[in-house]
């Protein structure tokens, strides 16, 4: 029986309201261009006529309308992208905004390029995404890691405290910025306002990778978005929680601690010169949806997820499903559905396999944790199907309870020896993994998802980190980005052996 949402009765559905195109210039241009019968003699090469060459290829390409000579003229005389970005800046209270068709990855890299110069330090939490590491390499910035900690009751990761950020900035007086990733992949949220006050008291900006929080700040049940809380810039990934194309993201900033000119230069240096119009139009449309119906849709979403939590808790003895009530106000995303399986004895990778076979792919699963991404595009029927499948698979796979533990991605204590950029360009060699302890990593390796590097270029390889990687692989996680995904060998910097002799 599908899950019902009695708490959301009368709160509308995604189709309610006027069409978005009236207030979304890029979306309106896409709709117009897609219906026109132009005969273009400019790229892209499919000309929106690939259907005549191959039906399957045409299905993929013929809805692709470019920005240049598509949504706008080749010379962008309509100014549609500029107008759409201005509307987004107004909605999120920013002074500067750009739309990224390269995802939060490109937006993070642009923000780091704008933050400082090669050799500058940035104080940041170690639980950063791979894209942030890439940004450190591109910009030549040196990270100063904040200590990791977790919630004792739920075992979920917690962001840095104001006291931790203050101590780290005081110990690195030349640091040019603080950087945090909030919310975490598992829905917890740091006190961004307190962190911003600490950063500003020391004369530096607070920059936030808010990839999983594009929906924050538009309904009272949710935490404020990072700019609203006092941060100076944020990256949001529109395609994660909003109805936007894959690779759709925004980077937004306030003036004061950051230069709009520097931001613009950094963004242009990393973005494509051939942006996909469909991605841009979807960002604009998602922005319009938040502006017009955000509070209603987000309240409905919070209700759906709260009902799912209650149903799964009732159906699966020993299951833990943390929610906003387990944390201080505004410190957990009410739309996040996280299942902690240790108390059930079930294996999350087995549950994931069952769900996949049932046509219900999951966002993330390892032995102890499952994350199911529920968004404003879901309904009582889709969430009911999810809870039916998960409840049945967890119950069928239940066994002896085991102690709950925080995932290794959230408890890392990295030992940087060489800065990421130096390590990236340094000579390396591959060694048997069992001989890698005491050497400096030349590569980035993560269990995916969540994609938080367990090893990164320039960091000391310790027996504990090796054990964590092998354990993640044995428990069914995908080992991502490693040159040798089997982990039989690792790439290390050459230089004579142990790290102290590099």
N, C-alpha and C positions, 0 to 999 in steps of 0.2 A: 504494500500500500504506500503510495507516495506521501511524502511529508507535507503536512499542511502548515500554514503560517497564520494562525488566528490572530497573533499579535500585530500583524501588518494589514489587517482587513481595512479597506477603504483608503489605502495609501497609493493607489494608482499602479500603473504598470509601465513598462518601457515605451509603449506606443502612445501614451497619453501626451497631449499638448500639441503646440504648433510645430511645423517643420523647422529644423534647425537652420536651413540655408538662409533664412532671412537675416540672421545675425552672424553668419560664418562665411566670410568672403571666399576662402579657399575651397570650402565644401561646396558652396554655390557654383564656383567656377568649374569644379570637377564635374558636377552634375550637368552643367551646360555643355562642357567640352565633350563629355562622354556621349551626349546625344547629337552632337553636330556631325555632319558628313564631310569634314575637312579632308583634303588630299595633301598631306604634309610632305615636304621634301627637306626634312631635317631629322635628326635622331630623336627617338630611338629607332633602331633598324626594323623593328617589327611593324612600324607604321600603323599599328592597330588593325592590321589586315592579315595576321599570321593564320587566322582560321582557314583562309583559302589555301594555305600551304600544308597545314596539319591541324586536325580538329583538336587534339589534345594540347598541342603547343598554343594554339589560339585561345583555348580556355584559360591558359595562364597569362598570356601577354596582352590580349586585346582589351582588357580593362585598365591597362597601364597608360595613364595620361601624364606626360612630363610637366614640370613646372614651366620650362622654357618652351614657348610655342605650343602650349597646351593650356594650363590654367591661366597663364598670362602670355603676353607677347614674348618674342625672343629677346627683346630689350627690356622686359619687365616694366613696360610703361604704365601698366595698371596699378603697380604698387601693392598687389594683393598680399604678398607674403609679409611685407612690412606692416600692413594694416592688421593682419591676423596676429602677428607677434605682439603688436601694440595692445590688442584686445586681451591677449593672454597676460601680458605684463600688468594690465589694469586689474584683471581678475585676481591675480595672486599678489598684488601690491608690490610689484617690482619696478625698478627703473630701467631695466634692460632685460630683454628676452630674445632667445633664438630657438627655432625649431630644429631638432636634430633628426636626420633620417638615418643616422648611424647608431641609433640607440643611446642609452645612458653611457655606453662605452666611450663614444666620441665626445659626449658632453662632459664626462668626468675628465677626460684627457685635456680638453680645452680649458676647463676650469683650473686644472693644475698648471698648465702652461701660463695662465694669467696670474697665478698666485705668487710666483717668485722667479728667481734666476738660478741657473745651475750652481749647486753647492749650498743653496739655502735649505734650512731645516723646516719640516712641517710636522707638528705633533698630531698623531692620529692613532685611532684604535686599529689593532692588528687584524681585526675581522673585516678587512676590506675586500672588495671584489677584485678579480683579476684585472679588470680595466683600470683600476686605480694604480695597481702596480705598474701597468704599462705607462700610465701617465707620469709616474715618478721617473721612469726610465727616459721618456721623451723630454721631460722638463729638467732632468738632472737634479731633482730635489732629493734630500736625504730625510728619511722618516725617523721620527722619534716615537717609539711605540708606547702607548698607554697600556696599563695592566688590564688583563681580562678578568672578569668576575661574572658569577651567575647567581640566579635567585635560588636560595636554599630550598624553598618549598616546591617550586615547579621544575627546577634544574634548567630553566631557560636562560639564555645569555642576557646580560644587562649591559647597557651602554656605559661609557665612562661617567664617573661622577664629577661634579664641579671641583671637588678637592683634588681628584686625580689630575684633571686638566691643569689646575693652578700649579700643582707641584711640578708637572712636566714642563710647562712653559717657563716656570721660574728656573728650572734646571737647564733650559735651553734658551737663554735670553735672546739669541739671534733668530729664533724661529719666526717665520713670516705668516703662519696661519695655523689654526686648529682645524682638523678634518674629522668628521664622524659619519658613520653610516647608520641612519635612523629613518624608519624603523628597522629593526633587525629582520633577518629573513624569517624568524619565528614570531614576529609580531610585537616584541617588546620595544619600548620607546624610552630613551633617556630624557632627562630634564633639559631639553634643548635651550630653554630660556636661561637657566642657570649657567649652562656652558657658554652661551653667548655673552653673558655679563662678565664671566671670568676672562674670556678672550679679549673683550673690548677694554677691560680694565688694564690689560697689558698691551694695548695698542695694536692688536692683530684681529683679522676677521675670523669668523667661524663659518666654514664651508661644509655643506651637508650633501652626501649622496642619499637622496630620499627616493631612490628608485622604486621602492615598494610602497610609497606613500603619496602617490599622485591624487588620491581621493581625500587626503587629510585637509581639514580646515573648512569644510563646507556643510557640516552638520554637527549638532551639539554632542552627539554620541562619540565623535572621533577626536583624536588629538589635533591641535592646531598644526598647520603646515610650518615648515622650518622658518620661512621668512616671517610669518605671523608671530612665531615664538621669539624672534630676535636675531636669527642667523643672517648672514650677509649674502649668501648665495646658496642655491640648491639645484640639484639635478633630479628631475622626476621622469620616470619611465612610463609614458602614457599607455603603452601596450600591455602592461602587467595587470593593472586593476581597472583600467578604463577601456571602452570599446574602440581601440585604435589599432592600426596595422602594426605588425611586428616591425621593430626598429624605430618606432615612434617615441621620441623623447623631447624634453625641453630643458633648457638651462636658463635660470632666472637669477638676477642679482640686484642688489641695492647699491647705490653710489655711497661713497664715504670711505670705506676701507679698500674698495676695489675701483679700478679705473675702467669705465665703459670702453674707452679706446683700446686698452690692453685686452679686455675680454673679447672685443670684436676681432682684433687681430689674431688672437689665439683660436677663436672659433673658426675663422676663415682658413687658418692654416691646417685645420684637421678635418674639415668637412668636404664632402664631394662637390664637384662643380656640375654634377648631373643629378640633382635631387629628384626623387620619385614624387610626382604630384599626388599620387594616391596616399602616400604616407603623410605628406604635409596636410592634405585635405582631412585625413582622419584625425590628426592632432587638433586641427581647427574645429572639427565637428565634436570631438570629445570635450574640448574647452567649452563649446557652445552648450553641450548637454549639461555640464556641471553648472554653468551660469544659469540655465533655464530651469532645470529639474533636479539639480544635484541634491538638495536637502531631502526631497521626497524619495529619490532612488536610493540614497545612502542609508536612510532610516529603514527602508525596506530590506536592504542588504544586511544590515545589522540584525534585524529580526530573523531573517532566514538562517544566518549563522548561529544565532543564539538557540534557535529551535533545533538545529543540527547537533549542537553540543549536548543539549538536553536529551535528545533521542539516543545518541550514541552512548552517553553515560548510562542511560537506563538499560541499554541492550547488551553492554559489554562489561561485566564485572572486572574490576581491577584497572579499567582504562582511566587515564587522566586526560582531560580536555581543558587546558587552561583558557581563561577568558578575562575580560576586563575586571571582573570582581576579585581576581587574584592579585591585582596590582593597584597602586595608587591611581587616582583619577588621571586620565589622559596619558597613561603609561603603557597601554596595550591597545592594539588595533582591534576593534570589535568585529571587523570583517575577516579576521585571521582564524582559520580552522586548523589547529595543530593537535595531533593525537600523540600521546606518549604511551607506548605499548608495554613498557617493562612490567607493569603490574598484571598484565594479561598473560604474559608468557608467549604471546604471538610474535612472529617475525615480520617486520614491516616489509621486507623485500618479497616475502611470500604473498602477503596481502596485496602488494602492488601488482604482482603477476596475475592474481585472481581478478583484480579490478581492471587491468589492461585487457584481459580476455573477455570481460563483460562489457567492453566498450566504454570504460570510465578511466581514462588515463589520469594519473596523479602528478602533481607538481614535484613532489619529492618523497622519497622513501628510503630509509636505511633500517637497520634492525630494530631500533627503538623508537623512531619518529616517522610520522607521516604528515605531510602538508598537502592539503587540498585547497586550491585557489578558487574561491567563490567571488564572483564579481556582480556588478549591476546587471549584467546580461543573463544571470541565472534566474530561475524561477522556483517556485515551490516544487514543481515536478522534477526539475533537474537535480535540485538538492535532495529531494526525496529519493531519487535513484541512487545518488551518491551514498546516502546514509544506509540504504538497504544493502548495497553491495559491501560497503565497509563493515557494517555491523555483522553481516553474515560471514565474511571472510575472517574477521578478528575472532568471532566466536568459534568458528570451525578450527582455527589455528591456535586456540588458547592452550596454555600449558603451565609449567611451573613458573611462578612469578620470579623476576630477577631484580636486583637493585637498579633504581633509576640512576642515570649518569648524564652529565652534560656532554654533548658532542664535541669531538676533538677540535672541530673548526672554531668553536667558541671559547676554547680554553688554552689556546696557543700562547706560549711564551717564547717569542723568537729571540735569537741572539745574532743581531746583525754584525758582520765583520767588515764587509765591503759594501759601499753604497750600491743601490740597484743598477744605476747606469754603468758604473765601472765594471760590475760583475757581468752585465749583459754583453759588453764588448771585450771582456777578458778571454784569453785562451782557456780552453777546457779539454777535459778528457773524460771518457766513460770508464767507470770502474764497477766491479761487482757490488751490488747493493750492500752486502754484508761487510764490505770494506770501506763504505762511504762515511761512517761515523768519524767525526773529527775533521772532515773536509768541509769546504765551502761550496754550497750549491751553486751550480751554473744555470739551473733551470727552475721553472715554476711548475709545481705539481699540486693539484687540488682534487679532492673528492667532489664529484659533481652530480646533482646539485649539493650544496649551495654555491660551489665555485670559489670558496674562500681558500686561498693557497695554504697548504700545510707546509710546503717548502717554497722558498722564493730565492731568486738570484741574490747572492751576497750573504746569505744566512748560514750559520753553522748547522751542519747536519748532526743531530744528536741521536743516540740510541732510542730515546723516547719518541722522536718524530718518525724514525724508521718503523718502530713498532706500530705507531698510529696509522701510518700509511698501509702497512701490511694487514692490519686489522680491518681497516675500512674496505680494502679489496676483498678480504676473506668473507666479509659480511655482505657483499653484494653491491657495494658502491662502485660507480664508474670512476676510474682513475683518469683524470683529464689533464691534458696539456703536456704530459710527460713524454719525452722522446722515446722511452721504452715503457708503454703502458703496463707491461707485465711486471715492472719493478725489479726485474732481474739485474738491471744495471741503472746507474744514476750518473748524470753529468756533473762533474765537479771542476772547480777552477784548478788549473795547473799552477805550480809554484813551489813544489818541493814537498808536498804532503800535508801534514796537519795545518789547521787554520793559522796557528801562531807563526808559521814559517812562510806564509804566503807573501 
